[in-house]
């Protein structure tokens, strides 16, 4: 298990469209400005990372997370600035490298990429890609991005973009490397790919007991050893909300969780979201909603079950008002994080 003092804590947001406290909706522009303020607070409170997702639909404000991260870079000084995730399948790895090396310059070396397939597919038709190429697009583009991040001449060929021959790509970073993780949702194939390419793994655990993912972490470590690679970190991404009491946290999160996940469920033909299911996830699964003590206990269980060295709380879930999100961030940083360290040390 990671030394408790070395355990890292981050925040994730998909840029969900917010409501004001009176229930009226914010504009997308205000949501983006709110995200900047949330990241500034996280930086001031000493959290390790702030990650922004990418979506192309009306319930999320952020379609270009790297642009938002560039703005945050000029307002912060310590926090790592990353994505959660960069939808690499419908992007160009060369442009991804160029955008993040620019963020790296603006932030004095704090850029990080989390590459993934994403949980939605609207970017495929938007940018002219075929869903039939879902697997090959991600496989090839991830391999190219790994080469680009070495910051030397790149020679590459594949089916999904023009070939490169001894191609230099600019700007280079000052420290010679941008951090990279790969987002994994529970597919053994994705776990093995991350190990083969030597990329740290970020497990997206959004339902059920986190301990269910321990076999994926073991598979990852076994495959790293089989490929002759050094041990690499595993991190966890899960949704939640922190308030002074369990009752307050659940009361604040439930209608917003229902609005966000309920819409997605209707689109995908899932059974209607019930409060009983939500409460079960909060008590026994992977919704980290409650008082600082409750959330800390759940994080301890998660990181010890999986052997994770980093936990990223997806603090924005549905149209929850900015003020409640800011309060959750403050409680997470000032009370949950110290409690987790104390419990692990004990």
Secondary structure, 3 states (H helix, E strand, C coil): CCCHHHCEEEEEECCECCECCCCCECCHHHHHHHHHHHHHHHHHCCCCEEEECCCCCCCECCCCHHHHHHHHHCCCCCCEEEECCEEHHHCCHHHHHHHHHHHHHHCCCCEEEEEECCCCCHHHHHCCCCHHHHHHHHHHHHHHHHHHCCCCCEEECCCCCCCEEEECCCCCCCCCCCEEEEEECCCHHHHHHHHHHCCEEEEECCCCCHHHHHHHHHHHHHHHHHCCCCCCCEEEEEEEEECCCHHHHHHHHHHHHHHHHHHHHHHHCCCCCCHHHHHHHHHHCCEEEECHHHHHHHHHHHHHHHCCCEEEEECCCCCCCHHHHHHHHHHHHHHHHHHHHHHHHC
